[in-house]
């Protein structure tokens, strides 16, 4: 068997500031199947023209505050008001190291393409995002963001003249007081 050689060249790279606050994670393990029917001629399937594969994979969907620099804190009248931006899905990701292929066609006429695999993975990440949101990911992320904000401010004012202030957290139109 021939020697394998892998090369890559960077065509662009940059660093940028982020201020994400991930507060909740949805972890998943799934089985997926890609199946593309083969060619038909005169109503009959042509052998060796279909493509398919069966894989298992693990991944995660995270949610929280995309830009924590938008958190607003004000104080007055013995209250500390914290206003949080709306929580959102930050990332949906399938771990490439977790992908296990169990069945794939070895078709000489209509071979699997890189686009088949990358499209499949992108679709599964989008499906996982929808499942996570349906399972309550954003609600839990919002609650956790509020808990973290309240705990952080309470710890910061402990032992100061603001220690007895009421801490109020609001997010997306709701307010909760301690």
ZILINJO-V879143 format. One record per residue. N is the residue number from 0. RES is the residue in one small letter. SS is DSSP state (alpha for helix, beta for strand, coil for the rest). PHI is phi in whole degrees, 0 to 359 (* if undefined). OMEGA is omega in degrees with one decimal (none if undefined). Layout:
n	res	ss	phi	omega
N	RES	SS	PHI	OMEGA
N	RES	SS	PHI	OMEGA
This chain:
n	res	ss	phi	omega
0	x	coil	*	-176.6
1	x	coil	290	178.6
2	x	coil	287	179.4
3	x	coil	272	179.6
4	x	coil	228	179.8
5	x	coil	240	178.6
6	x	coil	228	172.4
7	x	coil	210	178.5
8	x	coil	228	178.4
9	x	coil	286	178.5
10	x	coil	251	176.1
11	x	coil	181	178.1
12	x	coil	200	176.5
13	x	coil	203	173.4
14	x	coil	249	176.5
15	x	coil	213	179.9
16	x	coil	287	170.7
17	x	coil	225	177.8
18	x	beta	218	-178.5
19	x	coil	282	174.6
20	x	beta	233	178.3
21	x	beta	280	-174.2
22	x	beta	241	-178.9
23	x	beta	209	-179.3
24	x	beta	227	174.4
25	x	beta	248	179.8
26	x	beta	259	-178.2
27	x	beta	216	171.0
28	x	beta	228	-176.0
29	x	beta	223	170.8
30	x	beta	244	179.6
31	x	beta	228	178.8
32	x	beta	230	173.2
33	x	beta	253	-178.5
34	x	beta	217	176.3
35	x	beta	245	-179.1
36	x	coil	299	179.5
37	x	coil	282	-179.8
38	x	coil	289	174.8
39	x	beta	241	175.1
40	x	beta	231	-178.4
41	x	coil	55	176.6
42	x	coil	80	-180.0
43	x	beta	242	178.3
44	x	beta	289	177.4
45	x	coil	271	-179.0
46	x	coil	301	175.5
47	x	coil	65	178.9
48	x	coil	243	177.8
49	x	coil	273	176.8
50	x	beta	227	174.2
51	x	beta	201	171.5
52	x	beta	204	179.4
53	x	beta	234	-176.9
54	x	beta	222	167.0
55	x	beta	245	-178.0
56	x	beta	199	176.3
57	x	beta	240	177.8
58	x	beta	196	179.8
59	x	beta	209	173.2
60	x	beta	235	179.5
61	x	beta	248	178.7
62	x	beta	222	179.0
63	x	beta	166	-178.0
64	x	beta	260	-177.0
65	x	coil	293	-177.6
66	x	beta	228	-177.7
67	x	alpha	294	177.3
68	x	alpha	292	178.1
69	x	alpha	274	175.7
70	x	coil	292	-176.9
71	x	beta	247	178.5
72	x	beta	235	176.2
73	x	beta	229	178.2
74	x	beta	222	178.2
75	x	beta	163	177.1
76	x	coil	53	178.9
77	x	coil	60	174.9
78	x	beta	225	170.3
79	x	beta	239	-178.7
80	x	beta	255	178.2
81	x	beta	245	177.1
82	x	beta	247	-178.0
83	x	beta	260	171.6
84	x	coil	294	179.3
85	x	coil	295	176.6
86	x	coil	283	179.8
87	x	beta	208	174.7
88	x	beta	290	-179.3
89	x	beta	268	-176.1
90	x	beta	200	169.6
91	x	beta	233	-169.7
92	x	beta	216	170.8
93	x	beta	258	-179.1
94	x	coil	286	-177.5
95	x	alpha	300	179.7
96	x	alpha	290	-177.9
97	x	alpha	271	-175.4
98	x	coil	290	177.3
99	x	beta	238	179.1
100	x	beta	267	-179.4
101	x	beta	252	-179.1
102	x	beta	203	175.5
103	x	beta	209	178.5
104	x	coil	285	173.4
105	x	coil	247	-170.0
106	x	coil	262	-177.9
107	x	coil	288	-176.4
108	x	coil	271	-175.2
109	x	coil	230	-172.9
110	x	coil	286	173.3
111	x	coil	300	-180.0
112	x	coil	246	176.5
113	x	alpha	303	-179.8
114	x	alpha	298	177.6
115	x	alpha	298	-176.7
116	x	alpha	288	-177.7
117	x	alpha	294	176.8
118	x	alpha	295	178.1
119	x	alpha	300	-179.6
120	x	alpha	297	179.4
121	x	alpha	300	178.0
122	x	alpha	295	-179.9
123	x	alpha	292	176.9
124	x	alpha	294	177.8
125	x	alpha	294	177.4
126	x	alpha	297	179.8
127	x	alpha	297	177.5
128	x	alpha	301	180.0
129	x	alpha	296	178.3
130	x	alpha	298	-178.7
131	x	alpha	297	179.1
132	x	alpha	296	178.0
133	x	alpha	297	179.8
134	x	coil	280	176.9
135	x	coil	98	-178.3
136	x	alpha	304	-176.5
137	x	alpha	292	177.3
138	x	alpha	297	179.8
139	x	alpha	295	179.0
140	x	alpha	296	178.2
141	x	alpha	296	178.4
142	x	alpha	298	-179.1
143	x	alpha	293	177.7
144	x	alpha	299	178.2
145	x	alpha	295	178.3
146	x	alpha	300	-178.8
147	x	alpha	295	179.6
148	x	alpha	297	-179.8
149	x	alpha	298	-178.8
150	x	alpha	296	-178.8
151	x	alpha	294	-179.6
152	x	alpha	293	178.7
153	x	alpha	300	178.5
154	x	alpha	293	-179.5
155	x	alpha	292	-177.1
156	x	alpha	267	179.0
157	x	coil	301	179.2
158	x	coil	81	177.9
159	x	coil	248	178.3
160	x	coil	289	177.8
161	x	coil	258	-174.8
162	x	coil	301	-177.6
163	x	coil	267	178.3
164	x	coil	289	174.4
165	x	beta	281	178.6
166	x	beta	260	179.2
167	x	beta	243	-179.4
168	x	beta	241	176.0
169	x	beta	233	-178.2
170	x	beta	205	174.7
171	x	coil	49	174.5
172	x	coil	89	178.4
173	x	beta	248	177.7
174	x	beta	229	177.4
175	x	beta	229	179.8
176	x	beta	253	177.1
177	x	coil	273	none
